[in-house]
Amino acid sequence: MTVICDKVFTGHSEIVSVTIPDTVTDMGEFVFEGCYNLKHIKLSSELRYLWGYTFCRCGIEEIVIPDRLRSIPPFAFKDCKHLKRVVCGTDMKKIYSWAFAGCDSLKEVTYNDDVVVSPDAFKDKELNT
């Protein structure tokens, strides 16, 4: 198990693209918070846990959630103003309240029919799901 600790890249506006190695299983809080120029991220295929605010206020436009990740915690993508599309993996079970709060450009979230989506997960958004 490899963990990316809380706040490790917070505020690093020079980051534009990231590939998380497949050895990473856990990502802490505020890991990419404020990485406004981060447009592309490829997550570890072994990722199992995200903590709240992991991608808060970063510049990503699209993200593919790996199959092993079972939930998206509250505020994981808070205020990702450019995020347009999210594709959830096959093991996804729950999307928590406010996971996508403030994602003004979000138009499409893809997930299986058995995923439990909290009523406030997308907060007042009309989406293609």
DSSP file (Angstrom, degrees, kcal/mol; ACC not computed):
  #  RESIDUE AA STRUCTURE BP1 BP2  ACC     N-H-->O    O-->H-N    N-H-->O    O-->H-N    TCO  KAPPA ALPHA  PHI   PSI    X-CA   Y-CA   Z-CA
    1    1 A M              0   0    0      0, 0.0     2,-0.4     0, 0.0    23,-0.1   0.000 360.0 360.0 360.0 132.5    0.0    0.0    0.0
    2    2 A T  E     -a   24   0A   0     21,-0.6    23,-2.5     2,-0.0    24,-1.5  -0.991 360.0-160.6-125.6 135.1    1.3    3.4   -0.9
    3    3 A V  E     -a   26   0A   0     -2,-0.4     2,-0.7    22,-0.2    24,-0.2  -0.923  15.2-144.6-116.8 136.0   -0.4    6.6    0.3
    4    4 A I  E     -a   27   0A   0     22,-2.5    24,-2.8    -2,-0.4     3,-0.1  -0.913  38.1-129.1 -94.8 117.2   -0.1   10.1   -1.2
    5    5 A C    >   -     0   0    0     -2,-0.7     3,-1.4    22,-0.2    -1,-0.0  -0.132  28.9 -76.0 -71.5 160.2   -0.3   12.3    2.0
    6    6 A D  T 3  S-     0   0    0      1,-0.2    24,-0.2     2,-0.1    -1,-0.2  -0.194 109.2  -1.0 -52.0 138.3   -2.5   15.3    2.7
    7    7 A K  T >  S+     0   0    0     22,-2.2     3,-0.8     1,-0.1    -1,-0.2   0.563  80.8 142.0  62.5  15.4   -1.6   18.6    1.0
    8    8 A V  T <  S+     0   0    0     -3,-1.4    23,-0.1     1,-0.3    -1,-0.1   0.830  83.1  21.2 -61.3 -33.9    1.5   17.2   -0.8
    9    9 A F  T >  S+     0   0    0     22,-1.5     3,-2.1    21,-0.2    -1,-0.3   0.255  87.4 149.8-115.6  11.6    0.9   19.2   -4.0
   10   10 A T  T <  S+     0   0    0     -3,-0.8    24,-0.2     1,-0.3    22,-0.1  -0.178  73.5   2.7 -51.0 127.9   -1.4   22.0   -2.6
   11   11 A G  T 3  S+     0   0    0     22,-2.9     2,-1.8     1,-0.2    -1,-0.3   0.517  82.9 141.8  77.1   6.4   -1.1   25.3   -4.5
   12   12 A H    X   +     0   0    0     -3,-2.1     3,-1.6    21,-0.3    -1,-0.2  -0.585  19.9 173.5 -83.2  84.0    1.4   24.0   -7.1
   13   13 A S  T 3   +     0   0    0     -2,-1.8    -1,-0.2     1,-0.3    24,-0.1   0.610  68.1  72.8 -69.4 -11.7    0.0   25.9  -10.1
   14   14 A E  T 3  S+     0   0    0     -3,-0.1     2,-0.4    22,-0.0    -1,-0.3   0.660  74.3  99.1 -76.1 -14.7    3.0   24.8  -12.2
   15   15 A I    <   +     0   0    0     -3,-1.6    22,-0.2     1,-0.2     3,-0.1  -0.603  37.5 160.3 -77.2 126.0    1.5   21.2  -12.4
   16   16 A V        +     0   0    0     -2,-0.4    23,-2.1     1,-0.4    24,-1.5   0.619  64.3  20.0-116.8 -23.6   -0.4   20.7  -15.7
   17   17 A S  E     -c   40   0B   0     21,-0.2    -1,-0.4    22,-0.2     2,-0.4  -0.994  61.1-174.3-151.1 142.2   -0.5   16.9  -15.9
   18   18 A V  E     -c   41   0B   0     22,-2.0    24,-2.5    -2,-0.3     2,-0.5  -1.000  12.0-165.5-141.6 137.6   -0.1   14.0  -13.5
   19   19 A T  E     -c   42   0B   0     -2,-0.4    24,-0.2    22,-0.2    22,-0.0  -0.984  18.1-149.0-119.2 117.8    0.1   10.2  -13.8
   20   20 A I        -     0   0    0     22,-3.2    25,-0.2    -2,-0.5    -2,-0.0  -0.753  25.0-118.6 -86.1 124.0   -0.4    8.4  -10.4
   21   21 A P    >   -     0   0    0      0, 0.0     3,-2.0     0, 0.0    23,-0.2  -0.222  19.9-113.9 -63.7 153.3    1.6    5.2  -10.4
   22   22 A D  T 3  S+     0   0    0      1,-0.3    24,-0.1    22,-0.1    -2,-0.0   0.530 110.1  73.6 -67.4  -5.5   -0.3    1.9  -10.0
   23   23 A T  T 3  S+     0   0    0    -22,-0.1   -21,-0.6    22,-0.0     2,-0.4   0.654  75.9  97.0 -78.4 -16.0    1.4    1.4   -6.6
   24   24 A V  E <   +a    2   0A   0     -3,-2.0    22,-0.3     1,-0.1   -21,-0.2  -0.625  38.3 162.5 -81.5 126.9   -0.8    4.1   -5.1
   25   25 A T  E     +     0   0A   0    -23,-2.5    23,-2.8    -2,-0.4    24,-1.7   0.537  62.5  39.9-114.3 -14.5   -3.8    2.8   -3.2
   26   26 A D  E     -ab   3  49A   0    -24,-1.5   -22,-2.5    22,-0.2     2,-0.5  -0.997  56.7-165.8-146.3 130.9   -4.8    5.8   -1.1
   27   27 A M  E     -ab   4  50A   0     22,-2.4    24,-1.3    -2,-0.4   -22,-0.2  -0.982  19.0-144.0-122.9 128.5   -4.9    9.6   -1.7
   28   28 A G    >   -     0   0    0    -24,-2.8     3,-0.7    -2,-0.5    23,-0.5   0.137  34.6 -62.0 -77.2-169.0   -5.3   12.0    1.2
   29   29 A E  T 3  S+     0   0    0      1,-0.2   -22,-2.2    21,-0.1    24,-0.2  -0.478 111.1   2.5 -78.9 146.9   -7.1   15.3    1.7
   30   30 A F  T >  S+     0   0    0     22,-0.7     3,-0.7   -24,-0.2    -1,-0.2   0.708  77.4 149.6  55.8  27.0   -6.3   18.4   -0.3
   31   31 A V  T <  S+     0   0    0     -3,-0.7   -22,-1.5     1,-0.3    24,-0.2   0.917  82.8  16.1 -57.0 -46.9   -3.6   16.6   -2.4
   32   32 A F  T >  S+     0   0    0     22,-2.9     3,-2.0    21,-0.2    -1,-0.3   0.099  89.0 151.1-114.3  21.1   -4.2   18.7   -5.5
   33   33 A E  T <  S+     0   0    0     -3,-0.7   -22,-2.9     1,-0.3   -21,-0.3  -0.309  73.5   8.2 -58.2 128.0   -6.1   21.6   -3.9
   34   34 A G  T 3  S+     0   0    0     22,-1.7     2,-1.8   -24,-0.2    -1,-0.3   0.606  80.7 138.5  77.5  12.1   -5.5   24.9   -5.8
   35   35 A C    X   +     0   0    0     -3,-2.0    24,-1.9    21,-0.4     3,-1.8  -0.559  24.9 171.8 -85.5  73.3   -3.6   23.3   -8.7
   36   36 A Y  T 3  S+     0   0    0     -2,-1.8    -1,-0.2     1,-0.3   -23,-0.1   0.729  70.2  49.5 -61.3 -27.3   -5.5   25.5  -11.1
   37   37 A N  T 3  S+     0   0    0     -3,-0.2     2,-0.9   -22,-0.2    -1,-0.3   0.422  77.0 115.0 -95.2   1.6   -3.4   24.5  -14.2
   38   38 A L    <   +     0   0    0     -3,-1.8   -22,-0.2     1,-0.2   -21,-0.2  -0.626  31.7 159.8 -73.2 106.0   -3.8   20.8  -13.6
   39   39 A K        +     0   0    0    -23,-2.1    22,-1.3    -2,-0.9    23,-0.5   0.741  56.8  38.4-100.9 -29.3   -5.8   19.8  -16.7
   40   40 A H  E     +c   17   0B   0    -24,-1.5   -22,-2.0    20,-0.2     2,-0.4  -0.985  57.0 171.7-132.7 131.9   -5.1   16.0  -17.0
   41   41 A I  E     -c   18   0B   0     21,-0.4     2,-0.6    -2,-0.4    23,-0.4  -0.992  15.1-162.0-138.8 131.9   -4.7   13.3  -14.4
   42   42 A K  E     -c   19   0B   0    -24,-2.5   -22,-3.2    -2,-0.4     2,-0.1  -0.961  23.0-146.0-110.4 118.1   -4.5    9.6  -14.8
   43   43 A L        -     0   0    0     -2,-0.6     2,-0.1    21,-0.4   -21,-0.1  -0.434  25.5 -90.4 -84.5 157.3   -5.3    7.8  -11.5
   44   44 A S    >   -     0   0    0    -23,-0.2     3,-1.4     1,-0.1   -22,-0.1  -0.389  25.2-136.8 -61.0 136.3   -3.7    4.6  -10.3
   45   45 A S  T 3  S+     0   0    0      1,-0.2    23,-0.6   -25,-0.2    -1,-0.1   0.683 107.0  54.4 -68.9 -15.6   -5.6    1.5  -11.4
   46   46 A E  T 3  S+     0   0    0    -22,-0.3    -1,-0.2   -25,-0.1     2,-0.1   0.344  76.3 133.5 -97.4   3.8   -5.1    0.2   -7.8
   47   47 A L    <   +     0   0    0     -3,-1.4   -22,-0.2     1,-0.2   -21,-0.2  -0.368  18.6 161.6 -61.3 126.4   -6.6    3.3   -6.1
   48   48 A R        +     0   0    0    -23,-2.8    22,-0.8     1,-0.3     2,-0.4   0.628  55.6  40.5-118.4 -25.0   -9.0    2.2   -3.4
   49   49 A Y  E     -b   26   0A   0    -24,-1.7   -22,-2.4    20,-0.1     2,-0.4  -0.991  49.5-178.8-138.6 133.0   -9.5    5.3   -1.2
   50   50 A L  E     -b   27   0A   0     -2,-0.4     2,-0.2    21,-0.3   -22,-0.2  -0.944  18.0-147.5-117.4 146.5   -9.9    9.0   -1.7
   51   51 A W    >   -     0   0    0    -24,-1.3     3,-1.2   -23,-0.5   -21,-0.1  -0.652  39.8 -71.4-104.2 169.2  -10.3   11.4    1.2
   52   52 A G  T 3  S+     0   0    0      1,-0.2   -22,-0.7    -2,-0.2    23,-0.2  -0.220 113.7  13.7 -61.2 148.1  -12.4   14.6    1.1
   53   53 A Y  T >  S+     0   0    0     21,-0.6     3,-1.2   -24,-0.2    -1,-0.2   0.605  76.7 144.7  67.3  15.1  -11.2   17.6   -0.9
   54   54 A T  T <  S+     0   0    0     -3,-1.2   -22,-2.9     1,-0.3   -21,-0.2   0.887  82.8  20.8 -52.0 -45.5   -8.5   15.6   -2.8
   55   55 A F  T >  S+     0   0    0     21,-2.7     3,-1.3   -24,-0.2    -1,-0.3   0.162  88.7 157.4-111.1  16.8   -9.0   17.5   -6.0
   56   56 A C  T <  S-     0   0    0     -3,-1.2   -22,-1.7     1,-0.3   -21,-0.4  -0.130  70.4  -4.6 -50.3 129.4  -10.5   20.7   -4.6
   57   57 A R  T 3  S+     0   0    0     21,-2.9    -1,-0.3   -24,-0.2     2,-0.2   0.827  95.9 138.3  55.0  39.9  -10.1   23.8   -6.8
   58   58 A C    <   -     0   0    0     -3,-1.3    24,-0.4    20,-0.2   -22,-0.3  -0.685  60.5-117.2-107.8 171.6   -8.0   22.2   -9.4
   59   59 A G        +     0   0    0    -24,-1.9   -23,-0.1    -2,-0.2    21,-0.0   0.255  57.7 140.8 -94.0  12.0   -8.3   22.6  -13.2
   60   60 A I        -     0   0    0     -5,-0.2    22,-0.2   -25,-0.1   -20,-0.2  -0.208  30.2-170.7 -60.0 147.1   -9.1   19.1  -14.4
   61   61 A E        +     0   0    0    -22,-1.3    23,-3.3     1,-0.4    24,-1.4   0.654  69.9  12.4-109.1 -25.9  -11.7   18.9  -17.2
   62   62 A E  E     -d   85   0C   0    -23,-0.5   -21,-0.4    22,-0.2    -1,-0.4  -0.989  62.7-171.5-152.0 145.7  -12.4   15.2  -17.2
   63   63 A I  E     -d   86   0C   0     22,-1.8    24,-2.4    -2,-0.3     2,-0.6  -0.996  14.6-151.5-145.3 140.2  -11.5   12.2  -14.9
   64   64 A V  E     -d   87   0C   0    -23,-0.4   -21,-0.4    -2,-0.4    24,-0.2  -0.950  19.5-145.0-108.4 119.3  -11.8    8.5  -15.2
   65   65 A I        -     0   0    0     22,-3.6    27,-0.1    -2,-0.6   -20,-0.1  -0.718  25.2-116.4 -84.9 126.7  -12.3    6.9  -11.8
   66   66 A P    >   -     0   0    0      0, 0.0     3,-1.2     0, 0.0    23,-0.5  -0.200  22.2-110.7 -66.1 157.1  -10.5    3.5  -11.6
   67   67 A D  T 3  S+     0   0    0      1,-0.2    24,-1.1    22,-0.1   -21,-0.1   0.805 111.3  57.1 -57.4 -36.0  -12.5    0.3  -11.1
   68   68 A R  T 3  S+     0   0    0    -23,-0.6     2,-0.4    22,-0.1    -1,-0.2   0.699  80.0  99.4 -75.4 -18.8  -11.3   -0.4   -7.5
   69   69 A L    <   -     0   0    0     -3,-1.2    20,-0.2     1,-0.2   -21,-0.1  -0.571  51.4-173.6 -72.5 124.1  -12.4    2.9   -6.1
   70   70 A R        +     0   0    0    -22,-0.8    23,-3.2    -2,-0.4    24,-1.7   0.622  58.7  19.2 -98.4 -15.7  -15.7    2.2   -4.3
   71   71 A S  E     -g   94   0D   0    -23,-0.3   -21,-0.3    22,-0.2    24,-0.2  -0.998  55.8-137.9-153.8 155.9  -16.8    5.7   -3.3
   72   72 A I  E     -g   95   0D   0     22,-1.9    24,-2.6    -2,-0.3    27,-0.1  -0.972  36.3-139.5-112.8 116.0  -16.3    9.4   -3.9
   73   73 A P    >   -     0   0    0      0, 0.0     3,-1.7     0, 0.0     4,-0.2  -0.164  33.5 -71.0 -75.1 166.8  -16.2   11.3   -0.6
   74   74 A P  T 3  S+     0   0    0      0, 0.0   -21,-0.6     0, 0.0    25,-0.2  -0.279 116.3   2.8 -55.0 137.9  -17.8   14.6    0.2
   75   75 A F  T >  S+     0   0    0     23,-0.4     3,-1.4    22,-0.4    24,-0.2   0.585  82.1 140.3  63.8  14.9  -16.1   17.6   -1.4
   76   76 A A  T <  S+     0   0    0     -3,-1.7   -21,-2.7     1,-0.3   -20,-0.2   0.864  85.5  22.4 -55.6 -37.4  -13.6   15.4   -3.4
   77   77 A F  T >  S+     0   0    0     22,-2.5     3,-1.6    -4,-0.2    -1,-0.3   0.027  88.8 164.2-118.2  25.1  -14.0   17.7   -6.4
   78   78 A K  T <   -     0   0    0     -3,-1.4   -21,-2.9     1,-0.3    24,-0.2  -0.159  69.7  -2.2 -51.7 129.9  -15.2   20.8   -4.7
   79   79 A D  T 3  S+     0   0    0     22,-3.0     2,-1.6     1,-0.2    -1,-0.3   0.766  75.7 154.5  58.6  31.8  -15.0   23.9   -6.9
   80   80 A C    X   -     0   0    0     -3,-1.6     3,-1.6    21,-0.3    25,-0.3  -0.686  22.2-175.1 -82.1  84.5  -13.4   22.2   -9.9
   81   81 A K  T 3  S+     0   0    0     -2,-1.6    24,-0.4     1,-0.3    -1,-0.2   0.666  74.2  45.1 -63.0 -21.5  -14.8   24.9  -12.2
   82   82 A H  T 3  S+     0   0    0    -24,-0.4     2,-0.3   -22,-0.2    -1,-0.3   0.459  78.5 121.6-103.1  -2.5  -13.6   23.3  -15.4
   83   83 A L    <   +     0   0    0     -3,-1.6   -22,-0.2   -25,-0.2   -21,-0.2  -0.471  25.4 160.7 -67.4 121.8  -14.7   19.7  -14.7
   84   84 A K        +     0   0    0    -23,-3.3    23,-2.4    -2,-0.3    24,-1.9   0.706  56.4  30.0-112.0 -31.4  -17.1   18.6  -17.4
   85   85 A R  E     -de  62 108C   0    -24,-1.4   -22,-1.8    22,-0.2     2,-0.4  -0.995  51.2-175.3-143.9 137.3  -17.1   14.8  -17.4
   86   86 A V  E     -de  63 109C   0     22,-2.1    24,-2.9    -2,-0.4     2,-0.5  -0.999   6.0-166.1-131.3 130.8  -16.6   12.0  -14.8
   87   87 A V  E     -de  64 110C   0    -24,-2.4   -22,-3.6    -2,-0.4     2,-0.3  -0.970  14.4-151.7-118.3 116.3  -16.5    8.3  -15.7
   88   88 A C        -     0   0    0     22,-3.1   -21,-0.1    -2,-0.5   -24,-0.0  -0.637  16.7-117.9 -89.9 144.8  -16.8    6.0  -12.6
   89   89 A G    >   -     0   0    0    -23,-0.5     3,-1.2    -2,-0.3    23,-0.3  -0.117  31.8 -96.3 -74.0 174.7  -15.3    2.5  -12.5
   90   90 A T  T 3  S+     0   0    0      1,-0.2   -23,-0.1    21,-0.1   -22,-0.1   0.717 118.3  54.7 -69.3 -24.8  -17.2   -0.7  -12.2
   91   91 A D  T 3  S+     0   0    0    -24,-1.1    -1,-0.2   -22,-0.1   -23,-0.1   0.453  74.8 129.5 -90.0   0.0  -16.7   -1.1   -8.4
   92   92 A M    <   +     0   0    0     -3,-1.2   -22,-0.2     1,-0.2   -21,-0.2  -0.323  22.5 164.2 -58.6 131.2  -18.2    2.3   -7.5
   93   93 A K        +     0   0    0    -23,-3.2    23,-3.0     1,-0.3     2,-0.3   0.642  56.7  23.1-119.0 -29.7  -20.9    1.9   -4.8
   94   94 A K  E     -gh  71 116D   0    -24,-1.7   -22,-1.9    21,-0.2     2,-0.5  -0.996  44.5-164.6-149.8 138.6  -21.5    5.4   -3.4
   95   95 A I  E     -gh  72 117D   0     21,-2.5    23,-2.8    -2,-0.3    26,-0.2  -0.983  33.1-142.1-117.7 115.9  -21.1    9.1   -4.4
   96   96 A Y    >   -     0   0    0    -24,-2.6     3,-1.7    -2,-0.5     4,-0.2  -0.240  28.9 -73.5 -80.6 164.0  -21.4   11.2   -1.2
   97   97 A S  T 3  S+     0   0    0      1,-0.3   -22,-0.4     2,-0.1    24,-0.3  -0.212 114.5   7.0 -53.8 140.2  -23.1   14.6   -0.7
   98   98 A W  T >  S+     0   0    0     22,-1.6     3,-1.4   -24,-0.2   -23,-0.4   0.608  80.2 138.2  62.4  17.0  -21.3   17.6   -2.1
   99   99 A A  T <  S+     0   0    0     -3,-1.7   -22,-2.5     1,-0.3    23,-0.1   0.860  85.8  26.7 -56.1 -34.6  -18.7   15.4   -3.9
  100  100 A F  T >  S+     0   0    0     21,-2.3     3,-1.7    -4,-0.2    -1,-0.3  -0.049  86.5 154.6-120.2  30.3  -19.1   17.8   -6.9
  101  101 A A  T <  S+     0   0    0     -3,-1.4   -22,-3.0     1,-0.3   -21,-0.3  -0.370  72.0  12.7 -60.6 131.6  -20.2   21.0   -5.2
  102  102 A G  T 3  S+     0   0    0     21,-0.2     2,-1.7   -24,-0.2    -1,-0.3   0.598  80.8 138.5  78.4  11.1  -19.3   24.1   -7.2
  103  103 A C    X   +     0   0    0     -3,-1.7     3,-1.6     1,-0.2    -1,-0.2  -0.606  26.4 176.2 -87.1  78.6  -18.4   22.1  -10.3
  104  104 A D  T 3  S+     0   0    0     -2,-1.7    -1,-0.2     1,-0.3   -23,-0.1   0.732  71.8  46.0 -61.6 -28.6  -20.1   24.7  -12.5
  105  105 A S  T 3  S+     0   0    0    -24,-0.4    -1,-0.3   -25,-0.3     2,-0.2   0.463  78.3 128.1 -94.7  -2.1  -19.2   23.1  -15.9
  106  106 A L    <   +     0   0    0     -3,-1.6   -22,-0.2     1,-0.2   -21,-0.2  -0.364  17.8 153.7 -63.6 124.1  -20.1   19.5  -15.0
  107  107 A K        +     0   0    0    -23,-2.4    21,-2.6     1,-0.3     2,-0.4   0.612  56.9  37.3-121.6 -25.7  -22.4   18.0  -17.6
  108  108 A E  E     +ef  85 128C   0    -24,-1.9   -22,-2.1    19,-0.2     2,-0.4  -0.989  46.7 174.0-143.0 130.3  -21.9   14.3  -17.5
  109  109 A V  E     -e   86   0C   0     19,-2.2     2,-0.5    -2,-0.4   -22,-0.2  -0.987  16.5-159.1-132.4 123.4  -21.3   11.6  -14.9
  110  110 A T  E     +e   87   0C   0    -24,-2.9   -22,-3.1    -2,-0.4     2,-0.3  -0.893  26.9 142.0-107.6 127.6  -21.3    8.0  -15.9
  111  111 A Y        -     0   0    0     18,-0.6   -21,-0.1    -2,-0.5   -22,-0.1  -0.975  50.0 -85.4-155.9 162.8  -21.8    5.3  -13.3
  112  112 A N    >   -     0   0    0    -23,-0.3     3,-1.5    -2,-0.3   -23,-0.0  -0.256  40.4-110.8 -70.0 159.1  -23.6    1.9  -12.9
  113  113 A D  T 3  S+     0   0    0      1,-0.3    -1,-0.1     3,-0.0     0, 0.0   0.737 113.6  59.4 -62.5 -25.1  -27.3    1.6  -12.0
  114  114 A D  T 3  S+     0   0    0    -22,-0.1     2,-0.3     2,-0.1    -1,-0.3   0.415  76.2 116.1 -89.1   3.4  -26.5    0.2   -8.5
  115  115 A V    <   -     0   0    0     -3,-1.5     2,-0.6   -21,-0.1   -21,-0.2  -0.560  64.5-134.2 -73.8 131.6  -24.5    3.2   -7.4
  116  116 A V  E     -h   94   0D   0    -23,-3.0   -21,-2.5    -2,-0.3     2,-0.6  -0.785  22.6-165.2 -86.8 120.0  -26.1    5.0   -4.4
  117  117 A V  E     -h   95   0D   0     -2,-0.6   -21,-0.2   -23,-0.2   -23,-0.0  -0.933  18.0-128.0-112.3 118.6  -25.9    8.8   -5.1
  118  118 A S    >   -     0   0    0    -23,-2.8     3,-2.2    -2,-0.6     4,-0.3  -0.329  24.8-116.5 -61.3 143.8  -26.5   11.1   -2.3
  119  119 A P  T 3  S+     0   0    0      0, 0.0     3,-0.3     0, 0.0    -1,-0.1   0.790 114.3  42.4 -55.1 -30.3  -29.2   13.7   -3.1
  120  120 A D  T 3  S+     0   0    0      1,-0.2   -22,-1.6     2,-0.1   -20,-0.2   0.222  79.7 109.3-101.0  14.9  -26.8   16.6   -2.8
  121  121 A A  S <  S+     0   0    0     -3,-2.2   -21,-2.3   -24,-0.3    -1,-0.2   0.872  95.6  22.8 -59.1 -38.6  -23.9   15.0   -4.6
  122  122 A F  S    S-     0   0    0     -4,-0.3    -1,-0.2    -3,-0.3   -20,-0.1   0.414  98.8-144.6-109.7  -1.8  -24.2   17.2   -7.6
  123  123 A K  S    S-     0   0    0      1,-0.2   -21,-0.2    -4,-0.1    -3,-0.1   0.865  71.4 -20.3  35.0  90.0  -26.0   20.1   -5.8
  124  124 A D  S    S+     0   0    0      1,-0.2     2,-0.4   -23,-0.1    -1,-0.2   0.728 100.2 137.1  65.4  26.9  -28.5   21.7   -8.2
  125  125 A K        -     0   0    0      2,-0.0     2,-0.7     0, 0.0    -1,-0.2  -0.837  49.4-143.1-104.8 142.6  -27.0   20.4  -11.4
  126  126 A E        +     0   0    0     -2,-0.4     2,-0.3   -20,-0.2     0, 0.0  -0.929  38.0 174.1 -99.0 116.7  -28.8   18.9  -14.4
  127  127 A L        -     0   0    0     -2,-0.7     2,-0.7   -19,-0.0   -19,-0.2  -0.809  42.0-119.9-124.5 159.4  -26.6   16.1  -15.7
  128  128 A N  B      f  108   0C   0    -21,-2.6   -19,-2.2    -2,-0.3   -21,-0.0  -0.911 360.0 360.0 -90.3 117.8  -26.5   13.4  -18.2
  129  129 A T              0   0    0     -2,-0.7   -18,-0.6   -21,-0.2    -1,-0.1   0.375 360.0 360.0-120.9 360.0  -26.0   10.3  -16.0
